[in-house]
Amino acid sequence: MAKKTFWKVWLRRNLLTKDVENDFVAEVSTAGNTLRNDDLAARIVAARSELRLETILSILSARDEIVREALAQGTAVQDGCVRMASRVSGNWLGAAHAFDPETHKIGLDVSPSAEMRAALETVGVVVLGEKNSGAYIGLVTDTSTGKSDGTITPDEDVIVTGDKIKIAPDEEAPLGVFFVAASGAATRVTRKLTENTPKKLIFRVPTLAAGVYTLKVVTRYSNSSTLIQDPREITYDFPLTIGEP
């Protein structure tokens, strides 16, 4: 019998149902953790000490390249965890309508494999209670696509909702909205925010390269009449992706 595991979840108020006060959504407490090839290779080496880290990393890197090439050619790929298949989304007006990158998007459909579904059947859920109602970022929505799945578009607006996220005072240079790359380099949003309120920010995403970013808000806002002495950093718990995830 497979070993039982548990996901610990926080409950956060659902910002999409404004007319329902007692509506919550679950947030897995470890959702922000990510294992990359370096981490996977280290775990393999720990489990099988006769294998060298460099060898495993080389194999994983080669595997990634082959998978990317196959998916770019429109070939589905299935491993022991997921099945990935090509997808073109958007509506066509008429059978002769050409592909339009403004309205059509190339992406992937990802679904769990049979082995992954079996593994998920061993998962239980432990509810930790309501997440701290202090300052937090609850949801990021790309206005160009209407999606809140973590994908964003450079030079397009995003809507960020949460609580106590207002940038105040907005004239202080250390404060603001930042996109932090995997390398640690931070890009500040320099264009004036379209909306800057305690529960909502609307702003234009900078011209960023494809990759994975962490959204960070730095502010001294506390409430309508109070500013805290030191800047507070509020980080979105989920990665934001530009380009293919």
C-alpha positions in Angstrom: 0.0 0.0 0.0 1.3 3.5 -0.9 2.4 5.7 1.9 -0.3 8.3 2.9 0.9 11.9 2.5 -0.9 15.1 3.5 -1.2 18.6 2.0 -1.5 21.3 4.5 -3.7 24.1 3.2 -4.6 27.6 4.4 -8.1 29.0 3.7 -8.1 32.5 2.1 -11.1 34.6 1.3 -12.2 34.3 -2.3 -11.8 37.7 -3.9 -13.7 36.7 -7.0 -17.0 36.3 -5.1 -17.5 39.8 -3.6 -21.1 39.2 -2.7 -20.4 36.2 -0.6 -18.6 37.0 2.6 -18.0 33.5 3.9 -16.5 32.0 0.7 -12.9 30.7 0.9 -10.4 29.0 -1.4 -7.7 26.6 -0.3 -4.0 27.4 -0.7 -1.4 24.6 -0.4 1.1 25.9 2.2 4.0 24.5 0.1 2.8 25.7 -3.2 5.6 28.2 -3.6 8.3 25.5 -3.3 9.8 24.4 -6.6 12.2 21.5 -7.3 14.5 22.2 -10.3 16.9 19.8 -12.1 19.6 20.5 -9.6 17.3 19.5 -6.7 16.0 16.4 -8.6 19.6 15.3 -9.4 20.6 15.7 -5.8 17.7 13.5 -4.6 18.6 10.9 -7.2 22.2 10.8 -6.0 21.1 10.6 -2.4 18.9 7.6 -3.2 21.5 5.9 -5.5 24.9 6.9 -4.3 26.7 5.2 -7.2 25.4 7.8 -9.6 27.4 11.1 -10.0 25.6 14.4 -9.8 27.1 15.7 -13.0 25.9 12.6 -14.9 22.3 13.0 -13.7 22.3 16.7 -14.5 23.5 16.0 -18.0 20.8 13.3 -18.5 18.1 15.6 -17.2 19.3 18.5 -19.4 19.3 16.3 -22.5 15.9 15.0 -21.6 14.5 18.6 -21.3 15.9 19.5 -24.7 14.4 16.5 -26.4 11.0 17.1 -24.8 11.0 20.8 -25.8 11.9 19.9 -29.4 9.2 17.3 -29.6 6.5 19.6 -28.2 7.6 22.5 -30.5 7.1 20.0 -33.4 3.5 19.4 -32.1 4.3 15.9 -30.7 2.7 14.9 -27.4 5.0 13.8 -24.7 4.0 11.5 -21.8 6.2 10.5 -18.9 5.5 8.9 -15.6 4.0 12.1 -14.2 2.1 14.1 -16.9 1.0 14.1 -20.5 1.8 17.3 -22.5 0.1 18.0 -25.8 0.1 21.0 -28.1 -2.8 23.5 -28.0 -3.8 26.6 -30.0 -6.5 28.6 -28.1 -8.7 31.4 -29.4 -11.7 31.7 -31.7 -11.6 31.6 -35.5 -14.2 33.7 -37.4 -14.6 31.6 -40.6 -12.8 28.5 -41.7 -10.4 30.6 -43.9 -9.3 32.9 -41.0 -5.5 32.9 -40.5 -3.7 32.6 -37.2 -3.6 35.9 -35.4 -1.1 36.1 -32.5 -3.2 39.0 -31.1 -6.2 36.7 -30.5 -4.7 33.2 -30.8 -2.2 31.7 -28.3 0.1 28.7 -28.6 0.4 26.6 -25.5 0.2 23.2 -23.9 -2.4 21.0 -22.3 -0.9 19.2 -19.3 -2.8 16.3 -17.6 -1.7 13.8 -14.9 -0.6 10.3 -16.0 -2.2 7.2 -14.6 0.7 6.9 -12.2 0.3 10.4 -11.1 -3.4 10.0 -10.5 -2.7 6.9 -8.4 -0.2 8.9 -6.4 -2.7 11.7 -5.8 -5.2 9.2 -4.4 -2.8 8.7 -1.5 -2.9 12.4 -0.6 -5.0 13.7 2.3 -5.7 17.4 3.2 -5.2 19.1 6.5 -6.9 22.5 6.9 -4.7 24.8 8.9 -7.4 27.5 9.2 -7.8 31.0 7.8 -4.6 32.5 6.5 -3.4 35.6 8.3 -5.6 38.5 7.3 -2.7 40.9 7.2 -1.0 42.2 4.1 -1.0 39.8 1.2 -1.3 39.4 -2.5 -4.3 37.1 -3.3 -4.6 37.0 -7.1 -2.9 38.3 -10.2 -4.9 38.6 -13.4 -3.5 39.3 -16.9 -6.0 41.8 -18.5 -4.9 40.9 -22.0 -5.9 37.3 -21.6 -8.2 37.4 -18.7 -6.3 34.6 -17.1 -5.2 34.2 -13.4 -3.1 31.1 -14.0 0.3 32.7 -13.4 0.9 33.7 -17.0 1.5 37.4 -17.7 2.2 39.5 -20.8 4.9 42.1 -21.1 3.7 45.7 -21.9 0.2 44.8 -20.8 -1.8 45.6 -17.7 -2.3 43.2 -14.7 -4.7 43.5 -11.9 -3.4 42.6 -8.5 -5.8 42.1 -5.6 -5.2 41.4 -2.0 -5.1 43.5 1.2 -2.9 46.3 2.4 -1.0 46.4 -0.9 -1.3 50.1 -1.6 2.0 51.7 -2.5 2.4 54.5 0.0 3.9 57.0 0.0 4.2 56.5 -3.7 7.0 59.1 -4.1 9.5 57.1 -2.2 12.0 55.4 -4.5 12.6 52.2 -2.4 8.9 51.5 -2.5 6.9 50.1 -5.4 6.1 47.0 -7.4 9.0 44.7 -8.5 9.4 41.6 -10.7 12.2 39.4 -9.4 13.9 37.0 -11.8 15.3 33.6 -10.9 18.7 35.2 -10.8 17.6 37.6 -8.1 17.6 40.6 -10.4 14.6 42.9 -9.6 12.9 45.1 -12.2 10.8 48.0 -10.7 7.5 49.1 -12.3 8.4 52.7 -13.2 5.2 53.7 -15.0 2.6 55.3 -12.9 0.1 52.8 -11.5 -3.4 53.0 -13.0 -4.9 52.1 -9.7 -3.3 52.1 -6.3 -5.7 51.2 -3.5 -5.3 49.0 -0.4 -7.1 46.1 -2.1 -6.2 46.5 -5.7 -3.3 47.5 -7.9 -3.4 47.9 -11.7 -0.2 48.6 -13.6 1.7 47.9 -16.8 4.1 44.9 -16.8 7.6 46.1 -17.8 9.3 44.8 -21.0 10.7 41.6 -19.4 12.4 38.7 -21.1 10.7 35.3 -21.1 11.1 33.5 -17.8 9.7 32.9 -14.3 9.3 35.9 -11.9 8.3 36.6 -8.4 6.0 39.6 -7.8 7.0 41.7 -4.8 5.2 44.8 -3.4 7.2 47.1 -1.1 5.2 49.6 0.8 4.9 51.4 4.2 1.1 51.4 4.0 -0.8 50.1 7.1 -4.2 51.8 7.0 -5.8 55.0 5.7 -4.2 57.1 8.5 -1.0 55.2 9.4 2.3 54.5 7.7 4.7 52.0 9.2 8.3 53.1 9.9 10.1 50.4 7.8 9.1 49.2 4.3 7.2 46.0 4.3 7.7 43.4 1.5 4.6 41.5 0.3 5.4 38.6 -2.0 3.0 36.7 -4.2 3.1 33.0 -3.2 3.0 31.7 -6.8 5.4 32.2 -9.7 4.5 34.4 -12.7 5.6 33.2 -16.1 6.3 35.2 -19.3 6.4 32.9 -22.3 5.9 29.2 -22.2 5.7 27.8 -18.6 
